[in-house]
Amino acid sequence: MDDLLLIFSFFKKFPDQINHFKNYKGHDPDSLRSVSQFASFTTNVVSEFLDILEIAGDAGTLKSRAAQLVEDHKTRGKITAKEYDVRKPFKVLFRNLFFLSNV
């Protein structure tokens, strides 16, 4: 599955997640493919996700990477813990990434 299809499928399943991304906020999932920067965005998201998976077995490195990820995203505005709860969406993303069946 390519990056574009993976993230497109993710937003189709969880359309409310689109609003966490200023370049796509308010877009219908079906219109995202026409947004010029969407292809590079999908590659960046999947690459970051895979990088985090690689270090998942090292608690210290993972904690440091998570702190850096939060720091890198601070400029994007305040978000509540509830809004930032992406466990179910990431579970779906992870399963789709490895071609597993629906949740």
C-alpha positions as semicolon CSV with decimal commas, in nm:
position;residue;x (nm);y (nm);z (nm)
1;M;0,000;0,000;0,000
2;D;0,148;0,335;-0,095
3;D;0,167;0,627;0,147
4;L;-0,101;0,829;-0,028
5;L;-0,356;0,548;-0,024
6;L;-0,276;0,464;0,338
7;I;-0,333;0,817;0,470
8;F;-0,631;0,872;0,239
9;S;-0,790;0,555;0,381
10;F;-0,711;0,672;0,733
11;F;-0,889;1,005;0,676
12;K;-1,184;0,830;0,513
13;K;-1,225;0,614;0,824
14;F;-1,155;0,899;1,070
15;P;-1,261;1,222;0,894
16;D;-1,251;1,420;1,219
17;Q;-0,872;1,371;1,226
18;I;-0,838;1,593;0,917
19;N;-0,911;1,896;1,133
20;H;-0,585;1,845;1,323
21;F;-0,394;1,945;1,009
22;K;-0,423;2,312;0,913
23;N;-0,361;2,253;0,541
24;Y;-0,650;2,008;0,523
25;K;-0,892;2,135;0,788
26;G;-1,246;2,146;0,656
27;H;-1,167;1,935;0,351
28;D;-1,376;1,639;0,258
29;P;-1,155;1,326;0,254
30;D;-1,236;1,272;-0,113
31;S;-1,094;1,613;-0,204
32;L;-0,755;1,559;-0,037
33;R;-0,590;1,400;-0,339
34;S;-0,634;1,728;-0,527
35;V;-0,442;1,927;-0,262
36;S;-0,092;1,979;-0,402
37;Q;0,109;1,912;-0,086
38;F;-0,094;1,608;0,022
39;A;0,137;1,354;-0,146
40;S;0,449;1,483;0,032
41;F;0,255;1,511;0,359
42;T;0,155;1,144;0,340
43;T;0,515;1,037;0,279
44;N;0,633;1,239;0,579
45;V;0,364;1,097;0,810
46;V;0,429;0,735;0,713
47;S;0,807;0,783;0,740
48;E;0,771;0,932;1,089
49;F;0,537;0,651;1,192
50;L;0,783;0,386;1,071
51;D;1,075;0,562;1,242
52;I;0,884;0,551;1,571
53;L;0,808;0,182;1,523
54;E;1,180;0,114;1,479
55;I;1,262;0,255;1,821
56;A;0,956;0,119;2,001
57;G;1,165;-0,141;2,187
58;D;1,393;0,122;2,345
59;A;1,193;0,303;2,614
60;G;1,448;0,581;2,665
61;T;1,482;0,661;2,297
62;L;1,107;0,637;2,245
63;K;1,041;0,876;2,534
64;S;1,293;1,123;2,394
65;R;1,146;1,097;2,043
66;A;0,793;1,148;2,179
67;A;0,904;1,459;2,368
68;Q;1,066;1,593;2,050
69;L;0,754;1,518;1,848
70;V;0,539;1,712;2,096
71;E;0,787;2,000;2,093
72;D;0,791;2,007;1,712
73;H;0,412;2,032;1,703
74;K;0,366;2,305;1,969
75;T;0,351;2,579;1,708
76;R;0,040;2,418;1,563
77;G;-0,172;2,538;1,851
78;K;-0,308;2,405;2,176
79;I;-0,483;2,071;2,168
80;T;-0,656;1,884;2,448
81;A;-0,559;1,534;2,559
82;K;-0,890;1,405;2,428
83;E;-0,827;1,557;2,086
84;Y;-0,477;1,412;2,084
85;D;-0,598;1,060;2,162
86;V;-0,508;0,888;1,838
87;R;-0,478;0,535;1,976
88;K;-0,766;0,392;1,774
89;P;-0,674;0,577;1,454
90;F;-0,311;0,468;1,486
91;K;-0,419;0,113;1,551
92;V;-0,608;0,124;1,222
93;L;-0,314;0,292;1,048
94;F;-0,078;0,025;1,180
95;R;-0,306;-0,256;1,066
96;N;-0,352;-0,102;0,722
97;L;0,020;-0,051;0,691
98;F;0,077;-0,422;0,725
99;F;-0,220;-0,522;0,505
100;L;-0,426;-0,670;0,785
101;S;-0,802;-0,686;0,771
102;N;-1,043;-0,429;0,913
103;V;-1,054;-0,345;1,283
